Amino acid sequence: MGAGLEKELTKKKTRKLEKVDLSKRGLTGVPATIGGLHCKQLLLSENDLTILPGELGKLDSVEILDMSNNRLNQLPQEIGDLKTLQ
């Protein structure tokens, strides 16, 4: 994961993007600050993620959440709170 990603996710510019593409970055984790995004598309595909934070459930405007091609064993229960997913 790393401080660079956390800093990137808290930037005003990033928080307001319609599409946040974090795919193919070799990520092993995602910081809780991801819950502050206001994007419609969040792409987390093709990383080394094994777990995701429950804060993903706070993404009240996300319509597309791509978590394909990771090493996820389970999803956080809070993902069920995402009512806008297509």
C-alpha positions as CSV (number, residue, x, y, z in Angstrom):
1,M,0.0,0.0,0.0
2,G,2.1,3.0,1.0
3,A,1.7,6.6,2.0
4,G,1.7,7.8,-1.6
5,L,-1.6,6.1,-2.4
6,E,-3.2,7.5,0.8
7,K,-2.0,11.0,-0.1
8,E,-3.3,10.6,-3.7
9,L,-6.8,9.5,-2.4
10,T,-7.1,12.5,-0.1
11,K,-6.4,15.1,-2.8
12,K,-9.4,17.2,-3.6
13,K,-8.9,16.6,-7.3
14,T,-8.9,12.8,-6.9
15,R,-11.8,12.8,-4.6
16,K,-14.0,14.5,-7.3
17,L,-13.0,12.3,-10.2
18,E,-15.7,10.4,-12.0
19,K,-13.4,7.5,-12.6
20,V,-10.6,6.4,-10.3
21,D,-8.3,3.8,-11.9
22,L,-6.0,2.0,-9.5
23,S,-5.7,-1.1,-11.6
24,K,-2.3,-2.7,-12.4
25,R,-0.4,-0.9,-9.7
26,G,0.7,-3.9,-7.7
27,L,-1.4,-2.9,-4.7
28,T,-1.5,-5.2,-1.7
29,G,-3.8,-3.1,0.3
30,V,-6.1,-0.1,0.0
31,P,-6.2,2.7,2.7
32,A,-9.5,3.5,4.5
33,T,-9.4,6.9,3.0
34,I,-10.8,5.3,-0.2
35,G,-14.2,5.7,1.5
36,G,-14.0,9.5,0.9
37,L,-14.1,9.2,-2.9
38,H,-17.1,10.5,-4.9
39,C,-16.5,8.6,-8.1
40,K,-18.9,6.6,-10.3
41,Q,-16.2,4.1,-11.3
42,L,-13.6,2.6,-9.1
43,L,-11.2,0.2,-10.8
44,L,-9.0,-2.0,-8.5
45,S,-8.4,-4.8,-11.0
46,E,-5.2,-6.7,-11.6
47,N,-3.5,-6.0,-8.3
48,D,-2.4,-8.2,-5.4
49,L,-5.3,-7.3,-3.1
50,T,-6.2,-10.0,-0.5
51,I,-8.5,-7.8,1.7
52,L,-10.5,-4.6,1.2
53,P,-11.5,-2.0,3.8
54,G,-15.1,-1.8,5.0
55,E,-14.9,1.9,4.1
56,L,-15.8,0.8,0.5
57,G,-19.3,0.7,1.8
58,K,-19.2,4.5,2.0
59,L,-18.9,5.0,-1.7
60,D,-22.5,6.2,-2.1
61,S,-22.1,7.2,-5.8
62,V,-20.1,4.3,-7.2
63,E,-21.8,2.5,-10.0
64,I,-19.0,0.3,-11.3
65,L,-16.6,-1.4,-8.9
66,D,-14.0,-3.6,-10.6
67,M,-12.1,-5.9,-8.3
68,S,-11.3,-8.6,-10.8
69,N,-8.0,-10.4,-11.0
70,N,-6.9,-10.0,-7.4
71,R,-6.3,-12.5,-4.6
72,L,-9.4,-11.6,-2.6
73,N,-10.7,-14.4,-0.3
74,Q,-13.7,-12.4,1.0
75,L,-15.4,-9.1,0.6
76,P,-16.2,-6.7,3.4
77,Q,-19.8,-6.9,4.6
78,E,-20.2,-3.2,4.0
79,I,-20.1,-3.7,0.3
80,G,-23.7,-4.7,0.7
81,D,-24.4,-1.1,1.5
82,L,-23.6,0.0,-2.0
83,K,-27.0,0.7,-3.5
84,T,-25.9,2.4,-6.7
85,L,-23.8,-0.6,-8.1
86,Q,-24.9,-1.7,-11.5
